[in-house]
């Protein structure tokens, strides 16, 4: 199973990121990692949470637009060059990386155009893919 990412679309104004995290907190959904990007008018908060279905429902109920998608999550070796070695394997496999962000510990999310293909190409590599269930036990 792949890891589910929640992408929340927000207006680029003060307090909106706080509202996203507050909504998840009130729903007792634990954030395991996040990334925020913005333009002049809007932002995207990307989140990995312990209970993605519950989190998405809470955010939608609060009026947020939420997109759910599958992403790869890998555990890095905690040594210099750990990230570089994983990204090189992905690049050498011919998979385009759209963005990367880190989570708790040494987990990172890698969004790719074809998650299933990337998972298949990486299964025999010295890379530990992280599953959604791992998010609840960290």
C-alpha positions in Angstrom: 0.0 0.0 0.0 1.2 3.5 -0.8 1.1 6.4 1.5 -1.9 8.8 1.1 -1.1 12.5 0.9 -3.7 15.3 1.6 -3.3 18.4 -0.5 -5.4 21.3 0.9 -6.0 24.4 -1.2 -6.1 27.6 0.7 -6.2 31.4 0.2 -2.8 33.0 0.7 -3.8 35.0 3.8 -2.8 35.0 7.5 -4.2 32.2 9.6 -5.2 29.7 6.9 -2.3 27.2 7.6 -3.2 27.4 11.3 -6.8 26.7 10.5 -5.8 23.5 8.6 -3.6 22.2 11.5 -6.2 23.2 14.1 -9.0 21.3 12.2 -6.8 18.2 12.1 -5.9 18.6 15.8 -9.6 18.9 16.8 -10.3 15.7 14.8 -7.5 14.0 16.7 -5.6 13.4 13.4 -1.8 13.5 13.9 0.3 15.3 11.3 3.4 13.3 10.4 4.8 15.8 7.9 3.8 18.7 5.8 4.9 21.2 3.1 3.5 24.6 2.3 3.9 26.3 -1.1 2.3 29.4 -2.2 1.7 31.9 -5.0 0.4 35.5 -4.7 -3.2 34.3 -4.3 -3.3 30.8 -3.0 -1.3 28.1 -1.3 -1.2 24.3 -1.1 -0.6 22.6 2.2 0.6 19.0 1.6 0.2 16.7 4.5 1.0 13.2 5.6 -1.2 12.2 8.6 -1.8 9.1 10.6 -5.4 8.7 9.5 -5.8 10.2 6.0 -9.5 9.4 5.5 -10.5 10.9 8.9 -8.3 13.9 8.2 -9.7 14.5 4.7 -13.3 14.3 6.0 -12.6 16.7 8.8 -11.0 19.2 6.4 -13.8 18.9 3.9 -16.4 19.4 6.7 -14.6 22.6 7.7 -15.0 23.9 4.1 -11.5 23.2 2.7 -10.9 21.8 -0.8 -8.9 18.6 -0.3 -7.2 16.3 -2.9 -6.0 12.9 -1.9 -3.2 11.2 -3.8 -0.7 8.4 -3.5 2.9 9.2 -2.9 6.1 7.2 -2.2 7.6 7.5 1.2 11.0 6.0 1.8 13.2 5.7 4.8 16.6 7.3 4.3 19.9 5.9 5.7 20.9 8.5 8.3 24.3 9.2 6.7 25.7 12.0 4.5 24.5 11.3 1.0 21.5 9.2 2.1 19.0 11.4 0.2 21.2 11.8 -2.8 21.5 8.0 -3.2 17.7 7.5 -3.1 17.1 10.4 -5.6 19.8 9.0 -7.9 18.1 5.5 -7.9 14.7 7.2 -8.8 16.4 9.3 -11.6 18.3 6.3 -12.9 15.0 4.4 -13.1 13.7 7.2 -15.4 11.0 8.4 -13.0 10.5 12.2 -12.9 10.4 13.6 -9.4 7.8 16.4 -9.1 8.7 17.5 -5.5 10.2 16.1 -2.3 9.7 17.0 1.4 10.7 15.5 4.6 8.7 13.9 7.4 9.4 12.8 10.9 12.8 11.3 11.4 14.4 10.3 8.2 11.3 9.7 6.1 10.8 11.7 3.0 7.9 11.9 0.5 8.7 11.7 -3.1 5.8 12.6 -5.5 6.2 11.0 -8.9 4.1 10.8 -12.0 3.6 7.0 -11.7 3.7 5.7 -8.1 3.1 2.1 -9.0 5.8 2.1 -11.6 8.3 3.7 -9.2 7.4 1.2 -6.5 8.0 -1.7 -8.9 11.3 -0.3 -10.1 12.5 0.4 -6.5 11.4 -2.9 -4.9 14.7 -4.7 -5.4 16.8 -1.6 -4.6 18.4 -1.0 -1.1 15.6 1.3 -0.3 12.9 0.7 2.4 9.5 1.9 1.2 7.4 3.2 4.0 3.7 2.1 4.2 0.7 4.1 5.5 0.5 1.8 8.6 4.1 3.0 9.5 2.7 6.5 9.9 0.6 5.5 12.9 3.5 3.8 14.7 6.1 6.5 14.5 
